Amino acid sequence: MNAAIDAVVALLLISAAVGVVVTGGTTTPEPEPDRADATADAVAATTATVNYSLVSGVRELNRSAGGTERRIRAGNPELHRTTHGSLAGLLARAATASSGVVADGESGQPEREPLTRTWAGFRRAVRDAVRARVGARVRIDAVWRPYPDAPVGGRVGVGPEPPGDGVHAATLTIPTGVEPVPVEATVAFETLGHAVAARTVEILVPQDAARVTLRGDDPEASLLAHRYTRLARATNASVSGPLATEDTDAANARLTDALATRMTAALRAEYDSPSRAADAVSVSSVRIVVRTWAAGGA
């Protein structure tokens, strides 16, 4: 597994195994097979191995590169990957890896348009693995947003939409692999916005692993550079200089500063104090909602 292009995926490998929190609730009593809490426990405990390819990202990159030397052969065997983890961990990784970023000055739902297509194959493989193991009458949504209505976020949904009533619901909370915002950063909107932005950028382009990948000459280096370019465009940051020397510290700092400006303004506009805003921050976790219902539910 490459040290950096897979860092977005591997970030949750250990934390997901030890950091699952389950909460539950029901709207009406249902038979045991349709209990959401039991299904959520199974999603947290069941493991799967998924095979996937990065070829969707390569095709996107090749289209943007035209006839330049950046083009990568889609049949390159290095693009095929395998990873293993709990269903919950895989869902959480798929949600963060396929996250989108709403461009500065625009509005919309970030999860509707991934930052790049690199992880489309992984996302599909995870959905298929989960669907094969949870059965019918189950809907699972894994959602990552640094805070409500943030311009960055990802979502993965598996299963049909539930009926209007007779539905059980349970929630899993999976760590993203970054530390929660420290208390000292919650005293002012500026420090809070910067802390959230820094963690968001680290999830999207893990700094240390990215440095290693950019020094290589394999397809992963080009795919990661493309990811940086797309992220810089969405945030109005300039990272071409730092990336030319694989200086991911400087590149991530510039991305953080640009994103922090937007996040600080949004948090200040929505909340009446930094502490209330901090309570709404969820950058360090992915929320997985499991809903089940009985046959014939309506």
C-alpha positions as CSV (number, residue, x, y, z in Angstrom):
1,M,0.0,0.0,0.0
2,N,1.4,3.4,-1.0
3,A,2.3,5.6,1.9
4,A,0.3,8.6,0.8
5,I,-2.4,8.0,-1.8
6,D,-3.8,5.4,0.6
7,A,-3.3,7.6,3.7
8,V,-6.8,9.0,3.3
9,V,-8.1,5.4,3.5
10,A,-5.6,4.2,6.2
11,L,-6.2,7.1,8.5
12,L,-9.1,5.4,10.1
13,L,-7.8,1.8,10.1
14,I,-6.8,1.7,13.8
15,S,-9.0,4.3,15.2
16,A,-12.2,2.9,13.8
17,A,-11.4,-0.5,15.5
18,V,-11.2,1.0,18.9
19,G,-13.3,4.1,18.8
20,V,-16.8,3.0,17.9
21,V,-19.6,4.6,20.0
22,V,-23.2,3.3,19.5
23,T,-26.4,5.1,20.4
24,G,-29.8,3.9,19.6
25,G,-33.5,4.7,19.7
26,T,-36.8,3.3,18.2
27,T,-40.0,4.8,17.0
28,T,-42.1,1.6,17.4
29,P,-41.3,-2.0,18.7
30,E,-40.1,-4.3,16.0
31,P,-39.1,-7.9,15.7
32,E,-35.5,-8.8,16.6
33,P,-34.3,-9.1,13.0
34,D,-35.2,-5.4,12.4
35,R,-33.6,-3.9,15.4
36,A,-31.2,-1.1,14.4
37,D,-29.0,-1.5,17.4
38,A,-28.2,-5.1,16.6
39,T,-27.5,-4.2,13.0
40,A,-25.3,-1.3,14.1
41,D,-23.3,-3.7,16.3
42,A,-22.9,-6.0,13.4
43,V,-21.7,-3.2,11.2
44,A,-19.1,-2.2,13.8
45,A,-17.9,-5.8,14.4
46,T,-18.1,-7.4,10.9
47,T,-15.0,-7.1,8.8
48,A,-14.5,-7.3,5.0
49,T,-11.8,-7.2,2.4
50,V,-12.5,-4.9,-0.5
51,N,-10.7,-4.8,-3.9
52,Y,-10.8,-1.6,-5.8
53,S,-9.1,0.5,-8.5
54,L,-7.9,4.1,-8.7
55,V,-8.6,4.1,-12.5
56,S,-11.5,6.6,-12.2
57,G,-9.1,9.2,-10.8
58,V,-6.6,8.4,-13.6
59,R,-9.2,9.0,-16.3
60,E,-10.2,12.3,-14.7
61,L,-6.6,13.3,-14.5
62,N,-5.9,12.3,-18.1
63,R,-8.8,14.4,-19.3
64,S,-7.5,17.4,-17.5
65,A,-3.9,16.8,-18.7
66,G,-4.7,16.6,-22.4
67,G,-1.7,15.3,-24.3
68,T,0.9,16.2,-21.8
69,E,3.3,13.9,-20.0
70,R,1.0,13.8,-17.0
71,R,-1.2,11.2,-18.7
72,I,-1.2,7.8,-17.0
73,R,-2.0,4.5,-18.5
74,A,-5.3,3.3,-17.1
75,G,-4.2,-0.3,-17.2
76,N,-1.3,0.3,-14.9
77,P,-1.4,-2.6,-12.3
78,E,-0.3,-0.2,-9.6
79,L,-3.8,1.2,-9.6
80,H,-5.4,-1.9,-8.2
81,R,-5.7,-2.0,-4.4
82,T,-7.0,-4.2,-1.5
83,T,-7.9,-3.0,2.0
84,H,-9.5,-4.7,5.0
85,G,-11.4,-3.3,7.9
86,S,-14.7,-3.3,9.8
87,L,-17.8,-2.3,7.8
88,A,-18.1,0.8,9.9
89,G,-14.5,1.7,9.4
90,L,-14.7,1.2,5.7
91,L,-17.8,3.3,5.4
92,A,-16.2,6.1,7.4
93,R,-13.1,6.0,5.2
94,A,-15.2,6.1,2.1
95,A,-17.1,9.1,3.4
96,T,-13.9,11.1,4.1
97,A,-12.0,9.9,1.0
98,S,-14.8,10.9,-1.4
99,S,-15.5,14.2,0.3
100,G,-16.2,17.3,-1.8
101,V,-15.5,21.0,-1.3
102,V,-17.9,23.8,-2.3
103,A,-15.8,26.4,-4.1
104,D,-15.3,29.7,-2.3
105,G,-18.2,32.1,-3.1
106,E,-20.6,29.3,-4.2
107,S,-23.2,27.3,-2.3
108,G,-24.4,23.7,-2.4
109,Q,-23.9,20.3,-0.8
110,P,-20.2,19.3,-0.8
111,E,-20.9,15.6,-0.9
112,R,-22.6,15.8,-4.2
113,E,-19.3,16.4,-6.1
114,P,-16.2,14.7,-4.8
115,L,-12.9,16.6,-4.8
116,T,-11.6,14.1,-7.3
117,R,-12.7,10.8,-8.8
118,T,-9.7,8.9,-7.4
119,W,-11.7,7.1,-4.7
120,A,-14.9,6.3,-6.7
121,G,-13.9,2.7,-7.1
122,F,-13.2,2.4,-3.3
123,R,-16.6,3.9,-2.5
124,R,-18.4,1.5,-4.8
125,A,-16.5,-1.5,-3.4
126,V,-17.4,-0.5,0.2
127,R,-21.1,0.0,-0.7
128,D,-21.2,-3.4,-2.3
129,A,-19.5,-5.1,0.6
130,V,-21.8,-3.5,3.2
131,R,-24.9,-4.2,1.1
132,A,-24.0,-7.9,0.8
133,R,-23.7,-8.3,4.6
134,V,-26.6,-6.3,6.1
135,G,-29.5,-7.7,4.0
136,A,-32.8,-6.1,3.0
137,R,-34.8,-3.4,4.8
138,V,-31.7,-1.6,6.1
139,R,-30.5,1.9,5.2
140,I,-27.0,3.1,6.3
141,D,-25.7,6.6,5.9
142,A,-22.1,7.5,6.7
143,V,-21.7,11.3,6.9
144,W,-18.7,13.5,7.6
145,R,-19.0,17.2,8.0
146,P,-16.6,19.3,10.1
147,Y,-19.7,21.2,11.4
148,P,-23.3,21.6,10.2
149,D,-23.5,23.1,6.8
150,A,-19.7,23.2,6.4
151,P,-18.4,23.7,2.8
152,V,-16.5,20.4,3.1
153,G,-18.0,17.0,3.6
154,G,-18.7,13.5,2.3
155,R,-21.5,11.0,2.5
156,V,-22.0,7.3,1.6
157,G,-25.4,5.7,1.5
158,V,-26.3,2.0,1.3
159,G,-29.7,0.5,0.9
160,P,-33.2,1.8,0.1
161,E,-34.8,4.7,1.7
162,P,-36.9,3.7,4.8
163,P,-40.7,3.9,5.0
164,G,-42.4,6.7,6.8
165,D,-42.9,4.9,10.1
166,G,-42.0,1.7,12.0
167,V,-38.3,2.5,11.7
168,H,-35.6,1.8,14.2
169,A,-32.5,4.1,14.3
170,A,-29.0,3.7,15.8
171,T,-25.9,5.7,15.4
172,L,-22.2,4.8,15.3
173,T,-19.5,7.4,15.8
174,I,-16.2,6.6,14.1
175,P,-13.0,8.7,14.7
176,T,-11.5,10.3,11.5
177,G,-8.0,9.9,12.8
178,V,-7.4,13.6,13.7
179,E,-7.4,14.9,17.3
180,P,-10.5,16.7,18.5
181,V,-10.3,20.5,18.7
182,P,-8.5,21.4,21.9
183,V,-10.3,23.5,24.6
184,E,-7.8,26.3,24.2
185,A,-8.8,26.7,20.5
186,T,-12.4,27.4,21.5
187,V,-12.0,30.7,23.2
188,A,-12.3,32.8,20.0
189,F,-13.9,32.2,16.6
190,E,-10.6,32.8,14.8
191,T,-8.7,30.1,16.7
192,L,-11.7,27.7,16.4
193,G,-12.0,28.3,12.7
194,H,-8.3,27.7,12.2
195,A,-8.3,24.5,14.3
196,V,-11.2,23.1,12.4
197,A,-9.7,24.0,9.0
198,A,-6.3,22.5,9.9
199,R,-8.0,19.2,10.8
200,T,-10.1,19.3,7.7
201,V,-7.1,19.7,5.5
202,E,-5.2,17.0,7.3
203,I,-8.1,14.6,6.5
204,L,-8.3,15.6,2.9
205,V,-4.5,15.6,2.2
206,P,-2.5,14.0,5.1
207,Q,0.6,16.1,5.3
208,D,3.4,13.6,6.2
209,A,2.1,10.8,3.9
210,A,1.6,13.3,1.1
211,R,5.2,14.4,1.2
212,V,6.4,10.9,0.7
213,T,4.1,10.3,-2.2
214,L,4.9,13.5,-4.0
215,R,8.6,12.5,-4.1
216,G,7.7,9.4,-6.1
217,D,7.3,8.9,-9.8
218,D,4.4,6.5,-9.8
219,P,0.7,7.2,-10.6
220,E,-0.1,8.1,-7.0
221,A,2.2,11.2,-7.1
222,S,0.2,12.6,-10.0
223,L,-3.1,11.7,-8.5
224,L,-2.2,13.4,-5.3
225,A,-0.9,16.5,-7.0
226,H,-4.2,16.6,-8.9
227,R,-6.1,16.4,-5.6
228,Y,-4.0,19.3,-4.2
229,T,-4.8,21.4,-7.3
230,R,-8.5,20.8,-7.0
231,L,-8.5,21.6,-3.3
232,A,-6.5,24.8,-4.0
233,R,-8.9,25.9,-6.7
234,A,-11.9,25.4,-4.4
235,T,-10.3,27.4,-1.6
236,N,-8.6,30.1,-3.6
237,A,-5.2,29.1,-2.3
238,S,-1.9,28.9,-4.1
239,V,0.1,25.7,-3.6
240,S,2.0,25.3,-6.8
241,G,5.2,26.7,-5.3
242,P,5.3,24.5,-2.2
243,L,4.3,21.4,-4.3
244,A,7.2,22.0,-6.7
245,T,9.5,21.1,-3.8
246,E,7.2,18.6,-2.1
247,D,6.8,21.1,0.8
248,T,3.5,19.8,2.1
249,D,3.9,21.7,5.3
250,A,3.7,25.0,3.5
251,A,1.0,23.7,1.0
252,N,-1.2,22.5,3.8
253,A,-0.7,25.7,5.8
254,R,-1.8,27.8,2.8
255,L,-4.9,25.6,2.3
256,T,-5.6,25.8,6.1
257,D,-5.4,29.6,6.1
258,A,-7.7,29.9,3.1
259,L,-10.3,27.5,4.5
260,A,-10.0,29.0,8.0
261,T,-11.2,32.4,6.7
262,R,-14.4,30.9,5.4
263,M,-15.0,28.6,8.4
264,T,-14.4,31.4,10.9
265,A,-16.9,33.7,9.1
266,A,-19.5,30.9,8.9
267,L,-19.2,29.9,12.6
268,R,-19.4,33.5,13.7
269,A,-22.5,34.1,11.6
270,E,-24.3,30.9,12.9
271,Y,-23.4,30.9,16.6
272,D,-23.6,33.5,19.3
273,S,-20.3,32.4,21.0
274,P,-17.2,30.3,20.2
275,S,-18.1,27.7,22.8
276,R,-21.5,27.1,21.2
277,A,-19.9,26.8,17.9
278,A,-17.3,24.4,19.3
279,D,-20.2,22.2,20.6
280,A,-21.3,21.8,17.0
281,V,-17.9,20.9,15.6
282,S,-17.6,17.2,14.5
283,V,-14.4,17.3,12.4
284,S,-12.9,14.4,14.3
285,S,-15.6,11.9,13.7
286,V,-17.9,10.3,11.0
287,R,-21.5,9.7,12.0
288,I,-23.0,6.5,10.7
289,V,-26.8,6.2,11.0
290,V,-28.3,2.7,10.7
291,R,-32.1,2.5,10.1
292,T,-34.1,-0.8,9.9
293,W,-37.7,-1.7,9.5
294,A,-40.0,-4.7,9.3
295,A,-41.3,-6.2,6.1
296,G,-44.4,-4.4,4.9
297,G,-43.3,-1.1,6.7
298,A,-44.9,2.0,5.3
